[in-house]
Every structure is written in C-alpha cells, then in structure tokens.
C-alpha cells in the first residue's frame, strides 16, 4: 500500500494518543531554548537599549558609559556587523537602526556576565535623538497615503454591472483590531561557536531555515557554517515565523565577537513592545443583493496596518483577499488590498494569516445587511453558500462544496438550534435587564502556502539494527502536536508500535531548506515526507522479507511490529529480526523523504490560480448572555462541527479546535491593543504592555457547555492518511460568538433593529452598542 491517503490496518494514525511531551509539560521537565544555556561556561546575557520615541534619527550614540558598569563585556552596534546589517527578508529591517521606526525598537544590545549588569549597561548608554513625525493610526496612514508594498486587487466579473443589477445596495465601513500572540515562552535564542568556528544557534523559531539564512548573512557566512536547532516552543501562533531571526542574529553576533556563548531572552514587556502582532484592518465596502437575498456584487477597499516594515504583510494581505468570500459565492468581486506603514511594531503572521480578517469583513457585512433585507441571518448565510461546480473569485474550484451544507444542517440539529432559539426568545421577552443571543457562522479555509515554493518538506528516517526508529523532519513543535502526529505517521508507515519510534529535535543540518511551520501545513507537508522516507525503507525490507517468506514483496505486510505474508500472520517475522537480517544483507536502513504538494499554481500579480490543496470546512453555534447594566457577558454554550478529514490524531485535533476557538474569541471580544496617540512624552508607546492591561481569555471566558465534533466519513484523498489541517481554521469559528453578542444587543432594541458592533466587542463596546439599541427603542416608541 503506497498511496498517500490510504491507511493500513492496525496503524497508529487515528488513535487518540496524548501529546508526545504532555508528561514533560505538566511536570516541568520539558526544556525550552532558555533552559539550554545554564550549563554553559562563561555565558553572556544580552539586553536591548530601546528607543523612547516612535520615529527619530539617531544623531549620536556613546556606549562608553556602559563599559564602566561591572560585568559589562561589550556593546553591540551596527559597526560590529561583518555581513549585512538587516534581519528581514525584504531588506527593510536594519538590525541596528540609524533611524528609529517605533517606540521600543532596539537601538543596540549590551552583553554582560549577568542580566542585571546588561540592563544597567543599557541604561548608561548615551543616545541623542532627532524626533521625526510619526504615523500611529490606520486612519492616519490612509489619509496620508502612507503605504508600503504592492496593492493587489482581486477581481471577478464586472462589479459595477453587478451593483447596477442589484435590487438592494448597501455601503459601510468596518475597523477591526489586532491581537498579541502572548505565547507562554517569549522570544529566546542561545548561540555559541564550535572548535572550527561554526555557529550553533538554539532558537525558539517556527522557521529554522530562515533563521539560519538571516544569521548567516548578518555574520557574512555561508548557510552551511550555521546550524539552527529548535527543540520546542512554548507557543508560536505565527509570531515566531519571522520575528526570531533578528534576536538569533544578535546572539550569534555576540558569540562571534566575544568567543563566549550568548543568551538572549526577552522579558514579557520587551516581547510585547518589540514584536509584531496580528494586523488591524479597515474595510470600506459596497455590496449588492438580489430580491431573494443572493449576493451579486462586492466592491471593497481593505487596508491593513503593517507597522514599520513589510515583514509578511504582503502575503497576509493576499490571504485576506483569498478569504474575503469565506463560504459564499459572489458573482462580481473587486477588492483591493493595501498595506499601510505606521510607526509601530512590524505586524506579522498570526494564526489564520489574514484569512480571519477577510472572513470577518464579509460576516460583518451579512449580519448588518440581513435586517435591511428582512431576512434571518442564518437564512441569508445558507442561501449564499457555494454550490458544486462554482469557483472562488481567484478561479479555484470549490471542491466538496456540499460539505458546508452538510456540516451546517447537521450542526443545527445536534445543537438543538431551533428549540434553543425559541428558549432565547422566551427568555428575552421575560427579562428586562439581561438578554441572550444565539448565532451560527461557517468557515471555509484554504490550506497551503500562497507562495507555491513553500509547499515542500523533507524528512530523514533511520532504522537501527535493533529495530528502533529515529525520525527527523523539518517541522517545528510549538505545542500543536505536530511531533505526535509524525510519530503516528512513522509508526503506521513502518508497521511498528509508537514506542519503537523516537523523534529528534528540528535541525537545519539534518533536514535543510525547510519551510516555516505555518499555514496549517505542518502535518500535510512533513507527514508526506516522513511517510515517503518510511515507504522507501519498508520497500527494501519487504524485499528481504519476501525472500525469507517465499512470497512476492507486494504480498508482505507490516503490522504491530510483525512482518508476514498476506493472510498468514502466524508465520511472520519480528520487525527487529527482519531489520537485523536486512543489515546483514547490506540493505540501506535509512532514507531521506521528500514531499511537494501537487496541483498548485498561483499568479500573485493577477491574483488568479489554485493556491490551495483543499478547503477545510466547519461551523459553530454560540449562545451568550449580556448584562444590560455593564455590558459584561458570559458564553453559555458552544457547539462545533469541524472537518479534519480522517484525523491523524483525534485528541490532538480536538485540542486544536478548542484552543483555536478560544483564541479567536479572545481576538474578537477581549483583546484590545492600544497605543498612546497623544502628543505627550509617551507618544507611540504600546499602552497595553502586560497581562494587567491586555486582557486574555481565561477560565471565566470558557463556555459553560463546550461540544466539539469531528465530521465523519470525511477522507481527503491526496493528503497523508486522508487527514486535513486543523491549526488555523478553528480560529474563525469564534465569529459566531461575536454574532451572538450582536443578536443579544439587538434584543434591547426594537424589532428589526440592526446593531453595529466594534471589534473587539469588549464589554465596554457591547455596553455602548446596547445603549444605542435602547435609544432606538425610545425613538420607535415615540413614533
């Protein structure tokens, strides 16, 4: 059996196994990047000097006072860089700037024997700044045309003709906030040189190969002279796809210049003030419907706040445009995307990578237009779903479009939606000061990197003479369970118990030229590569076994550590014994695996092609209750049905769906990033630089009833063991929470009142929205 999606009997995939490091996590024994330097002699600690201004020229910098602090060894500045003074892939992110571009940007770094000495050294450095004008809000950037990068446009049909044909045309705008990653482990790097002068970097990075490339060009070395390892991360969510490169380069530069190991770990405030976030957006739109409520045309301008440099803002915007349709067919589309430059942290990848922003714009449009059309929101959404044979605005056929209706209808039944809607209406009629809301929303999310070249992966699998197995792959583990799934894939492909397989840390000298663990593609890409390597080894072993069993190699089966002729398990060989025989016959027992996603093509200029291998579908029903005096609310119940194909690891997938949903609910209802836009001394600073000022979801925000189901009989052909990605799609399921809040707010107003809700819909925002609803009720009564 060699097809990618078919599963052999008795394999480990599909089993509900715990995370491979779960015991280490809960006992505190799991090691992270910052744990690895404590045993190194002569370890140095790095500390940044951060700018107190959002935009300024550095007129003078005197590091001499820092060197007078006991324990300070060196101050790193731009003059120390032997290679290229840049930490970005767009060559617009100087590692040591001459012009400060955001409040908190690192101007230079101090190396000292202790962290305290490094901090005191940074405080002693003398810097003279020449303040420059700063753009701090998205609306300011749009007004001043402070733009960066390309301005792609997604087009289909004739949007003007579509609007002219529409019986109902509406216009509006929508601004939505960003989000802080707030991973448990902040950015960290540890660097040292070996006896031959090669650089070894331990980094908390989602993209070791790119970290390797940036370190190499900063040091003026070839990539082969730099090795980057990622043992594990304490969370990433996209925030460690690009941002770790500069920190690793600083540590590596320090190690090169001093000959001593260098540790760099940001504290929480530094991480919050120095690293990028989810992009905030502003959308201005016009939409047209026919008399039945069918979408005919959508025209929109979509602006993102990219911060001071491009980072990944262009591909994030591209994915926004590719997901603005969500689950809905729109015949005529014209949406232009623009990345704005502001003097803030460089916004970056975040779970969903621009997809959630695009989908939220359209979901907000539908919810605002439904009352004007005289339609229920669930009805309006369902009647606009994609149907078989239809294509997206960028020209990709919507495979398995009928899955969306299946999920939708099944979930409405399983969640008792109709009966609960009646209960909510009865509750609201009898309660003056507390109201409930119920909403259901869909998700259609494309899986693969928009940049086609990234859709490849490698793996290295060793089978040792005793039958034990070691796998290396290019994906990184950030708590999402990728390593667990790879262990299951290898055990299944080789027909051995999971206990026989061990996984090595991700290293650039074992599997080179890897793509980032991102775009929800980790299991698809690395799983395909691991399976490919295992199939090579199994094929060689099958030939050896065939000779001993007297059958054709195609008739040899591998299962649960036994190797036997098909139909005769009683006459089998132990896997370890077969491996020993194969070694004695000089059979290669290791293999390099490779996988590239087939069938992808994408024209970034025309915004046309088939950039995704498939679509993941899902839907959620959320019920909330609002306190009319304060705007505070509780999430009473959530029901989810999600499509993960044939799950590789159901326990892992359920956890990803639950976690993604909660993170999405945080973005949409709680997490409110604020910058100081005053003209005072703190202008440009992040005003929410800690957990005390930036509210995260906690146990109190968890739904009282949380029911998650996986779509059954959902095999995805052409993907490793029939599975589908699960990392990003669940975050958009949380849109139903926001829509439930909207319906609860509207219950404070007159019948047919349509509420507009800020994003994030914090309790304060909800309170002001329900006050508007109450005012509308007063006006309606007066009329």
N, C-alpha and C positions, 0 to 999 in steps of 0.2 A: 504494500500500500504506500504510494508515493505522492498522491495528490495532496495539495496544501490543506484542504479543509476537512478531509475525511478523518474520522477518529477510529483507531484500533480498539478492539475490545479490551477492557480492563486497564485502560490508561489512566494516568494521574490527572489529566485535564478534566475539568468538570467536577472535581471533588472539592467540597467546601473545607479547605485547609486553612489554618491560621497564617497570618503574615510570618514570613521566614525569620524575622527578627523580633517578633512580638514579645517573647520572653526577655530578650535583651532590653527592649524598650521599657518594659514595666519594672524591671529590676535595676535599671540604671547602668547596666553593663554595656550597652551599645556605645561604641566610640564614634565621635564626630571629629571633624577637622581640628577643632581647637583642643581636643584631648590628646592629640598625637605628638605635641611638641614638649610635653612636660619632662620627658626623659632625655631630651637632647641637651648636651653640654653647651654653655655659652650662648644660650638662646637670647635673642634680642626681641624687643617688643616695639611695634610701630604705632604711632599716634598721629592723627592729622591736625594741621592747623586749618580751621575752617573760616571761610570768609564771613564777615558780619554784614556784607552788602549783597544785594541781588544782582548788581551789574556794575562793574568798575574795572578800570585799568590798574594794574599793579605797577606803581611808579618806582617803588624801591622795596627790597626785601633783604633784611640783615639777620642771618641765622646765628651770628657770633654769640649773642647773649645766651642762646640755648646751650651752646657747648660749654658754658661755665657751670651749668647745672650738674651736680654729681650724678654719675651714671649715664649721662647722655653720651652716645658714641658718635653719632653722625646725623646730619640733617640732609634729607634727600630733596634736591631741587631739579629743575629742568636741565641745568648744565651737567648733571650727572648721567644723563641718559646716553648710552653708547649707540643706540639704534634710533628708532622713531619715537618721538615724544607724543604718542597717541594711543588711546586704549579702545578706540571704536573701530567698527568695520567700515564706516563711512568716512573715516579720516577727518572727523569734525569734533573729536573729543580729546583735546590735549590732556595728557596725564598730569602734567604740571602746567597750569594755565598762566598766560601773561595777561589775560583778560578774564576776570571773574564773571560767570554767567548765571549763578544762582546763589542765594543765601545758603551758606553751609558747604559750598564747594571746597574741596581740599586744595589748598594753595601749595603746601609742601608737607613732608612727613618727617617725624623725628624718630630715630632709633635709639633705644636705651636699654640698659640692663633690666630695668623694671618698668612696668606700665605707668606707675606713678611718676617716675623720672621722665618718661617720654611725654606725659601730659604736662608736667611743669616746664619741660623744654619748649613745648609748643606755645605755652602761654608767654614765654620770654621772648619769642621771636618778634622782631620789629618789622612791621609792614606799613607802607604808605599807599593808600588807595586814592584814585581819582574817580569819584562817583559818576555814573552814567545813567541815562534814563532807562527805566525798566518797565516791561510789559508783563502784567501779572494775572490778568484775567483773559478768559477765552473771548469774551465780547470785545475787549480792548484790542486783542490781536486781530479779530475780524475787521473791526473798524479801521485799524491802521494797516491792514493787509500785511501783517507780519506772518508770512507763510514760509514754509520750507518743503523741499522735496517735490515730487511730481503731484499733479492734480488729476487723478484718474476719473473717468466717467463710465458708469455702467449704463448701457443703452439697449433697449429692445423696442421695436415698433416705432410709432410716431406719437410721442407723449402729448403733443399739442392737439392732434386729431383725437386721441383718446379722451382728453379732458373735454373737448368740444362735443363729443358724443355722449358724455356722461349726463345722466339726469340729475345727479347730485354732486356738487364740487365743494370741497372744504379746504381751508388752509389753516396753518398754525405753525407753532414752533415748540421745541422741546429741548430743555437743557438737562443733562444728566451728569451726575458726579463721578469722580474716580474712586479708587479703592487702594488701600495699603495692603501689601501682601501679608505682613505681620507673621511670617513664618516663625516657628519657635526658635530655630537657630539663625542668628544673624549671619551676615557675610563674614567669611573667615578664610584665611589662607596661611600656609606654612611652607617656607621654601628653604632649600639648602643645596649646596653643590657636593658632588661626589669627588673621589680622588682624581678623576680625569677631567674635572671641570664641568661636567654635565649638570644641568639644572633639574632638580626634582621638586615638584610642587604638589602639595596636598591642597585641594581646593573644594569648597562647597559650591559646586558648579553643575548646572544642567547640561553644559556643553564643553566637556573637557578638551575636545579637539580645537575649538575656537579659543579657549583659554590658552592652550599650548601655542597657537599661532600668534596671539597678541603678546604673550610673554616673550616669544622668540623675536618678534620684530622690535620690541622695546629694547631687548638686550643685544640686538644685532646678530642673532644666532640663527642657524637653520633649525627647522622644527625638530629634526632628528636629535638635536642636542638638548631638547626639553622634554621631560616626561611629566604629564599631569595625571594624578590619581584622584578619584572621588570615591571614598569609602561608602559614605551615605550622606544624605542631607536631612536636616530637621525641618523639612518643608521647603518648597520652592515656588510652586504655583506660577511659574513663568518669570518670577523676579530674579532667578539665578540663571537665566538663559544668556544674558549679555552683561549684566552688571558686575559679576565677579571678576571679569577679565582684568580690569584696572587694579583691583586690590591684589590679585595674584601677581601682577607685574610689579607693583610696588614692593611686595615681599621678595620677589626674585631679584629685583634690582638691589635691594638692601643686602641680600645674601651674597650677591656677586661682588659688591663693593667692599664688604666687611669680611668676607670669608666665614661668616657666622650664620647659623640658622636664624631666620626671621619669622616671627609670628605676627599676624595681623588679624585682629578680630574686632569688629565694630560693636560698640555697646548699642543698646536699643535706641537711644536718642540719635546717635550717629547714623545708624542704619535708616531710621525714619527720615532724617534730614538730608541724607546724601544719596539715597537710591530712588529709582523711579517707581511709579505707581500705575494702576490702570488708567487709561486715557479718559478724561472727561470729554463730553461731546456736546455740541449744539447742532440741532437739526431744524431746518426751515423747510416746510413741505406744503405741497398741494396734492390732493387726492381726488379721484373721481370714481363714482359708483353708478351702476345702472339702477333701474327701478326695483329690481329684485335683491339689491344689496351686493351684487357681484362687483369686485374690484375691476376697474377698467384701466386706470392710469395712476401712476405715482411719479411726481416730479419733486426732487429734493436736493438741497444743498446740505452736506454733512461736514461739520468742522470738528477736528479733534485737537486737543491741547497736547502737543508733542513735547513741551518743555524746551530746554535749551539746545538740544541736539536731536538728530534724527533717530538714532538707536534703531528700533524695529518699527517705528511709526508708519512707514510706508506699507509694509506687509500687513500690519494691523489694520490699516485703513482698507486695504484690498479685501481682507476677510470681512470687514464690516459691510462692504458693498456686496460681497457674495452671500451675505446672510440677511440682508435687509428684507428679502422676501419671506424669510422663515418658512412656514409650511403652506404659503399661499401663492396661487397662480395670479400673476398680474400681467395682462397682455402688453401694456405700454409702460415702459420704465425709462426714466432718465434721472440718475442720481450721481451727483459729482461729489467727490471727497477731497478735502483739503486739510493738510496738517499745518497747524499753527505753531509759530515759535514764540514761547514765552520765557521769562527769566525765572524758571522753576526747575526742579529736578527733571531729568530727561525721562519722560514716561516710557514705559516698556511693556513687554509681554506680561499678560496676566490671564490666567485660566479662561479660555474662550477666545482670547487673542483678537478682540474687536468684534467677534460674532455676537456676543451678548448685547453690545451697544446697538448694532444694526437691527437685531431682532426686537429689542426693546422699543426702538423708534416706531416700528410698524405695529407692535402690540399696543402701544400708547395711541397711535392713530385710530386703530379699530375700536378701542374702548371709548375714545372721545367721539367717534362718529356714530357708533351704534344707536345711542339715544336720539340723535338727529335723524337717523333713518327709520326710527320706530321699530328697531329690531333688538332682540336679546343678544347679548354679547357672545354667548355660546353658539347661538344660531348663526350669527354673522361670521364667526370664525369657521365653523364647519362647512358652510356653503362655499367658502373660498379655498378649501383645501385643494392641493394638487391632485389631479386625476392621472390615471395611467396614460402614458403617451405624451404627457406635457413636459416641457423643458424649462429650466431656470432662465432668468434674464441673461445669463452668461453662456447659455447654449448647452448645458449638460442635461441629458435626460434624467428625470427623477425616477430612479429605479425603486421598485417596491413602494410606489406612492400609496397603494391601497393599505399599507401598514399603518399609516397615520389614522385613517378612519377606524381600522380595527382596534388600535390602541385607544382611541378616543371613546368609541362606543363601549368597549369592554370596561374601561375605567369608570365611565359614568354609572354602569351597572354595579361594579364591585364597590364603588364608594357610596352607593345609595344616594346618588346625587339628587334625583327628583324628590325623594322623601325629605332629604335634608334641606332642600331649597324651600319646601313648604314649612319645615320647622323654623328655619331662619326668618321667613316672612312672618310667621306667627309670633316669634319672639320679638321682632322689631315692632310689631303692632302693639304689643303689650308693655314695651319698655321705652320710657321717655329718654333716659339718660345713658343707656348702653345699647349699642346696635351691633349686629353681626353681619358679616358678608361672606359670600361663597363664590368662588371663581375657579374656572378651569382654563388652562392655556396649553398650547402644543409646543413641541420642539422638533425641528429638522436641522441637523447639524452635519456639515460635510467633513469627512475625515481624510486627511493627508495634508502635507505641507503645500501651501500655494506655490512655493518655489520648488519646481519639479525635481531639481537635482538633489534636494534634501531627502527625497523618498528612497533611501537606500540604507542598508545596515550590514554589519559584519559580525561574525562570532568566531570564537576559537574553542574547540571542544577537544579535551584529552580523555582518553580511556587508558587507565593504568593497568599494569599486569595483573593486579589483584581484582580487577573488575570495577574499581571505583572510578568515578567520573568527575572531572572538573570542567566547568564552563566559564568562559569569558564572553561578554557581549558588550556592545557599545552603548547600551542604555544606562542611565543613572537611576539610583533609588532615592526617592525623596519622601518615602512613606507611603507611596501609592500602591505598592505591592508588585511592581514590575519584576523584581528578582524572584518573588514567589511564583509568579506565572512562568518565568523562564525555567525554573526548576521543574515545574509541572510539565512544560513542553519537552524538555530534555528527557525526563523520566519516561514520558509517553512515547517519544520517538525511538528511544533505545529499548523500551520494554523492560525497564528496571524499576525497583521501588524508589520513591523520592529520597529515602535515606542513603541511597548509593551515590547521590549527586551532590556535589558541593559547588558553590558559586564564588568566584574570585572578584575582588574589587575592580571597578571600571578603571582601566589604564590605557593611555594613548600608545604605549609601547607593546600592547598586546593586540588591541583592535584599533587600527588607525583610521583617520579621516571620517570620524563618526559624525552623525547629525545630532542636533540637540535632542534631548528627551523632552519633547514638546509636541504640540499639535495633536495630542491624544494618540500618537502613532507609535509609542514605545513598544507596546506588545505586538502590534502588527509587524513592524519592521524587524525588531530584534528577535521576535518569535519565529519569523520566517527564516532568519539567518541561522538561529540555533537549530531549528528543525532541519535545515539544509545540511548543516555540518553533521548532525546526528544520522541523517539518512545516508550520507556518504560512508560513515563508519559502519552503520548497520549493513549496508550493501556488501562491504568487504567481509564482515563477519558472517553474513548469510552464505557467502561462497565457501567459507571454511566449514561452516556447519553443514552445508549441503553435502560436502564430501564425506563427512562423518555419519550423516543420517541416510545417505543414499537417495537423496531427492534432488529436485531442481531448486536452485536458490530462491525462485519465486514462491516455492511452497514452504519456505521456512518462516516460522512465526516467533516473535519475541514478546513475551508477556510475563510480568511479575517476576523478572529475574530468571526465567526459564526460556530455553530456546528449543523448539521442537518442530517436527514436520506437521503440517496442517492436518488436523483430525487425530493426531496421536500425541497428546501432551504427556502421556505416561512414559514415553520413550525419549524424553527430552534431555538436554544438557543444561547444567547450571551456567548462567551467563559468565561468571568469573572463570569457570573451567574452559569455556569456549574462548574467552579472551586470552587465556594462557596458551591454548593451542594455536591461536592466531599469531601470537607473538613468536612462538617457536617456528612458525612457518614464515616469519618475516613479513607480516602483514602490517600495513600502516594503521596505527590505532589513534590517530588524531586527525582533525580536519578543520580547515578554515571554511566557514559557511558565509554565504552572501545572499542578500535578498534585495530586489528592487521592485517597487510597486508597479505592476504593469498597467498599461492603458491610459496613462495620464498625459495630458498635454495642456499647455496654458500660455496664452499670449497676454503678457502683462500690459502691453500698450493698448491693445484692443479690448481688454477685459473680456475675452472670449476663450472657450475651451472646456475641457473636462478636468478640472484640477483635483477632484476628489474621487477616491476609490469607491466610496459608498456614502450613504447618509445614515446617521443614527437618529432614530425617532423616539419620542417619548411624550408624555402628558402628565400633568399634575392637577389635583384638586386641592384647594386650600380653603380653610374656614378660619375667620378671625372674629374677635370681639373687641370693640372700641369703647373706651370710657369717654363719654361726652364732655366731662369736666376738664380733662387733662390732655386728651388725645393719645394717652397710653393705650396699648393694645396687647392682646395675647393671641398666640397662634394656637387655636384649639385642635385642629386636626389637619393632617396632610395625607393624601393618597397619591401614590405614584405608580405608573406602569411604564417601564422603560425597556428599550430594545438594545440588548447587548449581544445579539446573535446567539450562538451557543456559547455560554460563558466558559472561559478558561478556568475561572476560579470564583464561584458564586459568592463566597463570603467576602472576598476582596471587592468584588463588583458592588455588592450591596453597601459596603462601607464607602465606596467611592460615590455612589449615588446619594447616600445620606449626607456625606461631607460636602459634596458639591452643592447640594440643595441648600444646606445651612450657610455655606459661604456666599451663595447667591442671594439668600435672604438678607444677609448682613450688608451686602453691597446696596441692595435696593431699599432697605428700611432703617439701617442704623449707622453705617459707616460714613461719616461726614468729614471729608478732608477740608481744612480751612487754612488759607494763607493770609498773612497780615497785608492788607492792601492800603493801609493808611500811609500818610506821608511822614510818619514818625521814625524814630530810631530803628524800630524793628521791621520796617517795610521789607516785604519779601520773605520773611521767615515763615516756616511752617508753624502754624498756631496749634496744631494737634500732634505734638511730637512724642506722645507717650500713651500708654493704656489708660491713663487717668483722663485724657482729653479726647481720645479717639475710641469710640465705643465699639467693641467687638461682640458678636453673638456669644452667649454663654448658656448655661443650663436653663436660665429663666426664659430664653427666647426659643427653646426647643418646643416643638408641638407636643401637646398632651397625648395625642394619638398620632403615631407615625407609621404608616403602612407602605412598604415598598415591594413591588412585584416586578419580576423579570418576564418579558414577553416570551411565551413558549413557542416551540416549533419555528425558530427564527434563524436557522442556519444561514450564514453568509458565505456563499461559495467564493473561492479565490482568496480567502483570508485564513491565517493559521488556525486550524482546527475549528473553522466555522464561526469564530468569535467576532465581536465588534468592539470598537474602542469605547471607553467609559470615563476617561479622565475629565473632559471638558463638557460634554453635552448636558450633564445633570445640573450645571450651574444655572442654565436658563429655565429650568423647571420652576425656579423660585419666582418667576414673573407672576405666577398665579397668586402668590402672597400679596404682591403689590396690587393686583387687580381685585383681590378680595377686600383689601383695605379701601379701595375706591368705592366698591359697592356698599360697604358699611358706612362710609362717609355720606354717600348719596341717600342713605336711609334717614338721615337727619333733615333732609330737604324734601321738596315737593315731588310728586310722581313725575318721572321723566327728566328730573334734574341730572345733568351730566357734570360730574366733578372733575376738575383738573388737579392732578396730584404731583407735587415736586418729587424729584428723585435725587437723593434718597428720601423716602417717605418716613422721616423721623417722626416721633410723637408730636414734636412741635409743628412740623409740616402738616400732619394729619389734623391737629387742632385747628390751624388756620383754615384748612380746607373744609372742615365740618362747620366752622363759623360762617363761611360763605354759603354753605348749604342751608344753614338756619336762616340766614338773611334772605335767601331765595324763597324760603318757606313763608317768611313775613311778607315779602313782596307779593307772592302768589295769593296769600290770604287777603291782602288789601285790594287786589284786583277782583 
